[in-house]
Amino acid sequence: MLSICIPIYNYDLSPLVNSLHEQGKTLDIPFEIILADDASDNFYRNLNQKLNNLEHVKYIQLEKNIGRAKIRNYLAKKANFPYLLIMDCDSITPDNKFLERYLPFCKNTNIIVCGGTTHYPSPGDNSFLLRWLYGKNREEKTAAQRNQNPNNSFMTNNFLISKKLFEKFRLNEAITGYGHEDTYFGYQLKKAGINIIHIDNPLIHTGLEPADVYVRKTEEAIHNLLKIYEITNYDQEFVNMVSLLKTFRKIKKWRLTYFLQIIFKTFNYKIKNNLLSSNPKLWILDLYKLGYICKAAK
């Protein structure tokens, strides 16, 4: 019935896999958990490969990093069951009913179901505060909120899809590095008229990055976004799905990109200081993104 597919990169998967394994056995359903390690450090390889000893679990070690999109496509190919539950490794289930809430949807091969994401009440360490604030305020939404714009709200961290449907679309492997492969996937599904249903079945995001790492990833994601923008042939429908791109397009239309580049260069140090501080502001992160996209697009 269900293939649970989890790509791994430098993360201890034991708590997540043990939880999913116990839930699958309790439900008494045909299931498998396929783990593909995307060339992690030896410490995490040694840690996670022990999960291969669990019944219904298959651990695969890749010697070369192939990236976020390609490894998810690879996992889908390896799956033996008609439904795929694809999730990020830096997560934990909120309770022992996580799998059960997905089962009623393992009937329709033409829909996608997204469970959402949530976070712990506090990051514990101020160096992770920026990423936690962004997750709590921008990513953590109820199903009702996400269903208002279902394709715009698609994320690859926690979703159910039939293998048949995933093989038809797949993630675009030309999109490498970090960011927006899920945005493009949601766009493709929207163009094809495929239904995305959002339910309240979140995974807890536990893999917060320090602020400096998250800022670097944000920059990488912006380069990916511009690449996808080109792939879509600058489609207005794609622009409408991404608020940053929508604002950038307006700025470009008003011929203010050079002005924003100057502002970004002048105040870059102060902006970054705030983002890396113990009191980061999301509106400053938004300003940083806007300045960076103007700089990257030139």
C-alpha positions as CSV (number, residue, x, y, z in Angstrom):
1,M,0.0,0.0,0.0
2,L,2.5,2.7,1.2
3,S,6.1,3.4,0.4
4,I,7.6,6.0,2.8
5,C,10.5,7.7,1.0
6,I,13.0,9.8,3.0
7,P,16.2,11.3,1.5
8,I,19.0,11.8,4.1
9,Y,21.7,14.3,4.3
10,N,23.8,14.7,7.5
11,Y,20.9,14.0,9.9
12,D,20.2,11.3,12.5
13,L,17.0,9.6,11.2
14,S,16.6,7.1,14.1
15,P,13.7,8.9,16.0
16,L,11.7,9.5,12.8
17,V,12.1,6.1,11.3
18,N,11.5,4.3,14.6
19,S,8.2,6.2,15.1
20,L,7.1,5.5,11.5
21,H,8.1,1.9,11.8
22,E,6.0,1.4,15.0
23,Q,3.0,3.1,13.5
24,G,3.1,1.0,10.3
25,K,3.3,-2.2,12.4
26,T,0.4,-1.1,14.6
27,L,-1.8,-0.3,11.6
28,D,-1.0,-3.7,10.1
29,I,-0.8,-2.4,6.6
30,P,1.7,-3.3,3.8
31,F,4.4,-0.6,4.0
32,E,8.1,0.0,3.4
33,I,10.4,2.7,4.5
34,I,13.1,3.6,1.9
35,L,16.0,5.7,3.0
36,A,18.5,7.1,0.5
37,D,21.6,8.8,1.9
38,D,22.8,11.6,-0.4
39,A,26.5,11.2,0.4
40,S,26.4,12.3,4.0
41,D,29.4,12.4,6.3
42,N,30.7,9.1,7.7
43,F,29.3,9.8,11.1
44,Y,25.7,10.0,9.8
45,R,26.2,7.1,7.4
46,N,27.3,4.8,10.3
47,L,24.4,6.0,12.4
48,N,21.6,5.6,9.8
49,Q,22.7,2.5,8.1
50,K,21.8,0.5,11.3
51,L,18.2,1.3,10.5
52,N,18.5,-1.3,7.7
53,N,18.2,-4.0,10.3
54,L,14.6,-3.0,10.9
55,E,11.9,-5.0,9.1
56,H,10.3,-3.1,6.2
57,V,13.2,-0.7,6.1
58,K,15.7,-0.4,3.2
59,Y,18.7,1.8,3.5
60,I,20.6,2.9,0.3
61,Q,23.9,4.7,0.3
62,L,24.8,7.1,-2.5
63,E,28.5,7.9,-2.9
64,K,27.9,11.1,-4.8
65,N,25.5,13.9,-3.8
66,I,22.8,14.1,-6.5
67,G,20.6,16.9,-5.0
68,R,17.2,17.5,-3.6
69,A,15.1,16.9,-6.7
70,K,16.9,14.0,-8.2
71,I,17.1,12.0,-4.9
72,R,13.3,12.2,-4.5
73,N,12.8,11.0,-8.0
74,Y,15.3,8.2,-7.3
75,L,13.4,7.1,-4.2
76,A,10.1,7.1,-6.1
77,K,11.6,4.7,-8.7
78,K,12.7,2.3,-5.9
79,A,9.2,2.3,-4.3
80,N,7.3,-1.0,-4.5
81,F,3.8,0.3,-3.5
82,P,1.3,2.4,-5.3
83,Y,1.3,5.3,-2.9
84,L,4.3,7.4,-1.9
85,L,4.7,9.4,1.4
86,I,7.6,11.7,0.8
87,M,9.1,13.6,3.7
88,D,12.2,15.5,4.8
89,C,14.7,13.8,7.1
90,D,14.9,16.7,9.6
91,S,11.5,16.0,11.1
92,I,9.7,14.0,13.7
93,T,6.1,12.8,13.9
94,P,3.9,14.8,16.3
95,D,2.1,11.6,17.6
96,N,1.4,8.0,16.8
97,K,-1.6,8.8,14.5
98,F,0.5,10.4,11.7
99,L,0.4,7.6,9.2
100,E,-3.2,6.7,10.1
101,R,-4.4,10.2,9.0
102,Y,-3.0,9.6,5.5
103,L,-4.6,6.2,4.9
104,P,-8.1,7.4,3.8
105,F,-6.4,9.1,0.9
106,C,-4.7,6.0,-0.4
107,K,-7.6,5.4,-2.9
108,N,-7.5,8.2,-5.4
109,T,-4.5,8.1,-7.8
110,N,-5.1,11.6,-9.1
111,I,-4.7,13.8,-6.0
112,I,-1.8,14.9,-3.8
113,V,-2.2,15.4,-0.1
114,C,0.0,17.7,1.9
115,G,0.2,17.4,5.7
116,G,2.0,20.7,6.5
117,T,4.7,21.6,9.0
118,T,5.0,22.8,12.6
119,H,7.8,23.7,15.0
120,Y,8.6,23.4,18.7
121,P,7.5,26.4,20.8
122,S,11.1,27.7,21.0
123,P,14.4,27.1,19.1
124,G,16.3,27.0,22.4
125,D,19.3,28.7,20.9
126,N,19.2,32.2,19.5
127,S,21.5,31.3,16.6
128,F,18.5,29.3,15.2
129,L,16.0,32.1,15.9
130,L,15.8,33.5,12.3
131,R,15.0,30.1,10.8
132,W,12.5,29.3,13.6
133,L,10.8,32.7,13.1
134,Y,10.5,32.2,9.4
135,G,9.1,28.7,9.9
136,K,6.6,29.7,12.6
137,N,5.3,32.8,10.7
138,R,5.6,31.9,7.1
139,E,5.6,28.1,6.7
140,E,3.4,26.9,9.6
141,K,-0.2,27.2,8.4
142,T,-3.4,25.3,9.0
143,A,-4.9,23.2,6.3
144,A,-7.7,25.8,6.0
145,Q,-5.1,28.5,5.3
146,R,-3.2,26.4,2.8
147,N,-6.3,25.2,1.0
148,Q,-7.0,28.9,0.0
149,N,-4.1,28.7,-2.5
150,P,-3.4,24.9,-2.6
151,N,-0.7,24.8,-5.3
152,N,1.1,27.9,-3.9
153,S,1.3,26.2,-0.5
154,F,2.8,22.9,-1.8
155,M,5.9,21.8,0.0
156,T,8.0,18.6,-0.4
157,N,8.6,18.2,3.3
158,N,5.5,16.0,3.9
159,F,3.2,14.9,1.1
160,L,1.3,11.8,-0.2
161,I,1.1,11.1,-3.9
162,S,0.4,8.0,-6.0
163,K,3.4,6.6,-7.7
164,K,1.6,6.7,-11.0
165,L,1.1,10.5,-10.7
166,F,4.6,11.2,-9.4
167,E,6.1,9.3,-12.4
168,K,4.1,11.4,-14.7
169,F,5.4,14.7,-13.3
170,R,8.5,14.1,-11.2
171,L,10.7,16.9,-9.8
172,N,12.7,18.9,-12.3
173,E,16.3,17.6,-12.0
174,A,17.6,20.7,-13.7
175,I,16.9,22.5,-10.5
176,T,19.9,21.7,-8.3
177,G,21.0,23.0,-4.9
178,Y,18.6,24.4,-2.4
179,G,15.2,25.9,-2.9
180,H,12.0,26.2,-5.0
181,E,12.0,22.7,-6.6
182,D,8.7,22.4,-4.7
183,T,7.4,25.8,-6.0
184,Y,8.0,24.6,-9.6
185,F,6.3,21.3,-8.9
186,G,3.3,23.0,-7.5
187,Y,3.2,25.2,-10.6
188,Q,3.4,22.2,-12.9
189,L,0.5,20.5,-11.1
190,K,-1.5,23.8,-11.3
191,K,-1.0,24.0,-15.1
192,A,-2.1,20.3,-15.4
193,G,-5.2,20.9,-13.2
194,I,-4.1,18.3,-10.6
195,N,-5.8,18.7,-7.2
196,I,-3.7,19.3,-4.1
197,I,-5.5,18.7,-0.8
198,H,-4.1,20.1,2.4
199,I,-4.8,18.4,5.7
200,D,-3.8,19.1,9.3
201,N,-1.1,16.4,9.7
202,P,2.1,18.2,10.1
203,L,5.6,16.9,10.8
204,I,7.6,18.8,13.4
205,H,10.6,20.5,11.7
206,T,13.5,19.8,13.9
207,G,16.4,20.6,11.6
208,L,16.8,24.3,12.1
209,E,19.9,25.9,10.6
210,P,22.0,28.7,12.3
211,A,21.2,32.1,10.9
212,D,24.3,32.4,8.8
213,V,23.7,29.1,7.1
214,Y,20.0,30.0,6.5
215,V,21.0,33.3,4.9
216,R,23.4,31.5,2.5
217,K,20.6,29.0,1.7
218,T,18.2,31.9,1.1
219,E,20.6,33.3,-1.5
220,E,20.9,29.9,-3.2
221,A,17.2,29.6,-3.3
222,I,16.9,33.0,-5.0
223,H,19.3,31.8,-7.7
224,N,17.1,28.8,-8.2
225,L,14.0,30.9,-8.3
226,L,15.5,33.0,-11.1
227,K,16.4,29.8,-13.0
228,I,12.9,28.5,-12.7
229,Y,11.5,31.9,-13.8
230,E,13.5,31.4,-17.0
231,I,12.4,27.8,-17.4
232,T,8.8,28.9,-17.2
233,N,9.5,31.4,-20.0
234,Y,8.7,34.2,-17.5
235,D,5.1,33.0,-17.1
236,Q,2.9,35.4,-15.2
237,E,1.1,32.5,-13.6
238,F,4.3,31.4,-12.0
239,V,5.1,34.9,-10.9
240,N,1.7,35.1,-9.2
241,M,2.6,32.1,-7.0
242,V,5.8,33.7,-5.5
243,S,5.4,37.0,-3.7
244,L,9.1,37.8,-4.0
245,L,9.0,37.4,-7.8
246,K,5.8,39.4,-8.1
247,T,7.5,42.3,-6.2
248,F,10.7,42.0,-8.2
249,R,8.7,42.1,-11.5
250,K,7.0,45.4,-10.4
251,I,10.3,46.9,-9.4
252,K,11.7,45.9,-12.8
253,K,8.7,47.4,-14.5
254,W,9.2,50.7,-12.6
255,R,12.9,50.6,-13.4
256,L,14.0,50.7,-9.8
257,T,16.3,47.6,-9.8
258,Y,19.5,49.7,-10.0
259,F,18.3,51.9,-7.1
260,L,17.6,48.7,-5.0
261,Q,21.0,47.4,-5.9
262,I,22.6,50.5,-4.5
263,I,20.5,50.4,-1.3
264,F,21.3,46.7,-0.9
265,K,25.1,47.4,-1.3
266,T,25.0,50.4,1.1
267,F,23.0,48.7,3.9
268,N,24.0,45.1,3.4
269,Y,26.2,45.0,6.4
270,K,23.6,46.5,8.8
271,I,20.8,44.2,7.3
272,K,23.0,41.1,7.8
273,N,23.9,42.2,11.3
274,N,20.2,42.2,12.2
275,L,19.5,38.8,10.6
276,L,22.4,37.2,12.5
277,S,21.5,38.9,15.8
278,S,19.4,37.6,18.7
279,N,16.5,39.8,17.6
280,P,16.1,39.2,13.8
281,K,13.1,40.8,12.0
282,L,11.3,39.0,9.2
283,W,10.6,42.3,7.3
284,I,14.4,42.8,7.2
285,L,14.8,39.3,5.8
286,D,12.2,40.3,3.1
287,L,14.2,43.4,2.4
288,Y,17.4,41.4,2.1
289,K,15.7,39.0,-0.3
290,L,14.5,41.8,-2.5
291,G,17.9,43.4,-2.6
292,Y,19.6,40.1,-3.3
293,I,17.2,39.2,-6.2
294,C,17.9,42.6,-7.8
295,K,21.6,42.0,-7.5
296,A,21.4,38.4,-8.7
297,A,19.1,39.2,-11.7
298,K,21.5,41.7,-13.2
